[in-house]
């Protein structure tokens, strides 16, 4: 079996593990995922199985290089991983005005570079940045070129502030959250990340692991997916 399954990955699952579970349903040993999602993130993660894995470099290079995410943040708390799963490194009571939040979005849209989070897969002296961070080592991460096409503030619900972004490959949403807070003179951490578009694969065409595994367990024809 050769093909691509458009997966709606749930949060709490590593991209590699999600790919393995999909491949196992089709009795395939060879698989790969197009792009990566943080374990705490959910959304579109295309999984290639069989000979379709050979297409991954071409898809990444020639398909539209735009990714869309919905994400949320909480002001007044900062963590080492820049998301809610990390260790708290600072807290305060300052909550910026919504006008300042909207202004910060406009400024970030004009930026062309971004410093990745300490907990990221960027290579530093032959090691992944997250490996150094987990070992308590500090690393100087250099700014990398990115492009932000759209960044919208979608209002708040309780203590959570919600956004939508359309950006280039290599953009870290956790860094966007850090930079929004910094421009507002505040601190914040990421509460959720949901990818709705990547390399032209859309969330509306995606299936969850639970849905696919239920098909297999109930003897349905999974090959149509």
N, C-alpha and C positions, 0 to 999 in steps of 0.2 A: 504494500500500500504506500503510495506516494501522494503527498498533498499538504495543504496548509489548513489548520483548524484555527478559527478566530476565537480565542478563548477570552472569557470575561473572568480574569483572575480575582479571587477573593483576597482580602487583606489577611495577613498572618501566614501567607504561603510564599516560599521562595520561588523565583521564576524557574530555576532549574528543576525543582521538585514538581512544579506544575507541568513542565514539559515531559518529565518522566511518566507522570500519571496518565497524560494524554497518549503518549506513545504506547504504553502498556495496554491500553484499551484496543489498539489496532495491532497488537502483537508485533510492534516494531521496536528494534533496538536503537536505530539511528534517529536522532531528533535534534532540534535546535530551536531557540526562540529568537524572534526578530525584535531586537531591543531587549531591555531589562526593566522590570518594575521592582522597586523596593519591596521588602516583605510587608511593610505597613500600608503599601499602596494597592489599589484595586484597579480593575479596568482592562482595556484591550491589550492582549499579549498574544500575537500570532505565533502558533507553534507549527514548525515544519517537521514532517516525518518522512523517513525513507529518502529517496533521491531528491525530494523537494528541498532538502537541506542545502543542496548545491546552489539553490537560487537565492539564498539569504544575502550574500554580498551584493548581488545585482539589485535586489529589492531595496536594500539599504542605500545603495548609491543612486539609483535611477528613479525610484518612486518619490513623490513629493515629500520634502524634508520637513513637514509640519506636524506638530503634535499638539493635541488639545487636552487640557486637564481642568477639572474642577478641584478646588482645594480650599481648605479652611485653616484659620490660625486663631490662636488665643493670645491676647496681650497679657503682659505682667509676669510672664514666665519664660525662661530661657533654658534650653537643654543642650547637652554636649553633642547630640545627634541632630539637633535642630528640628526634632519632631517629638511627639508626646510620649514615645516609647523610651526616650533617653533619660539620662540622669539630670536632675535639675541643677543648674549651675548658678542661677540668679533669679530673684523675684523682685517685683516692685508693684506699686498701686497705680501707676500712671496708665491711663487709657486715652489714646489720642482721639481728637475730634474726627468725625467722618469726612469732613472737608479736607483735612490733612491726609487722610487715607487715600482719597481720590487723587489728590495732588501727587502723592508718592507713586501711584500707579502710572500717571502721565510721565513722570521722570524716569521710571524704570523702563518704560517703552522706548525711551531714547538711548538707553545704554546698549553697547555693543560687546561688552565683556562681563564676565562673572567669575567670582572666586568660588570654586566648588566647596561643599561641606567637608569637614574633617573626616566624617564617616561617608566615604564615597569610594568608588572603584578606581579612581585616578591613580596612576603609578607614580610613586615617589622613591627615587633611588632603588628601583627594582622591586619595590613592595607596593601593595595596595594601601591607599591612605587609611582605609578602615582598619587594616591590620595594625598599623602604627598607633592609631587612635585607641584601639582596644588594649594595646600594650602600655598605654599611658604616655606614648611619645608624641611630641608636638611636631608637626611638619608644616613647612612653608609652601602653601599651594599657590601656584601662579594663576592669574586671571586667564580665562579661556574665551575665545570669540563665540558669541551667541547672537541670536536675533529674536526679539519679542515682537510679534506682529499685532497682537491684541492682548490687553489686560484689563479686565472689568471687575469692579467691585460690585458684588451682588447682595449687599446688605448683611445684617447680623441676625442670629437667632440665639437668644440667651447670651452667653459669653463667647460665642463662635462667630467669626467674621468670614464671609464666603466670597470666593473669587472664581473667575474663569480666565484661562490664559491660552493663547495660541502661540507656540514658540518653535524654535528650531531644535534639531537634535543636539543633545549635549547640555540642554538647559536643566538645571537642578531646581525643582520647585521649592525644596527646603531652603535653598539660597535666596530664592525670590522672597520667601517669607521673612528671612533674616533682613533682607535689604528694604522691604516695605517698612518693617518696624524701625530700622535704623534711620530712615528718612523722616519718620514721624517722631524721632527722639525717644523711641520706646524699645522694649524688648518683646519678643513673641516666639512662639513655637508652632510647628505645623500640627494640626489635629487630624486631618485626613487628606489623601491625594487619590483622585480617581481619573484615570486616563480614558478619554472618550474617542480619541482619534490618534492613529500613528501610521505613517507610511501608507495612507489612503485606506487603512483598515478601520472600520467604524464600529462603535459600540453596539449599534442597532443590529448588526449582523453577528454579534458574539454570543457564545454559549458558556454557561458556567460548568465547572467540573462536576458539580452535583447533578446537573441535567444530563450530561454525557454519561456519567457513571450509572445513573438510574436506567438509561437506555440499555447499556450493556447488561446490567443485572437483570433486566426484564426481558432480555432476549430480542430487543428491537434491532433493526438494521442501522447500525451507527455509521456505516459507510456513506450515507447520504449527507452527513454533516462534515 
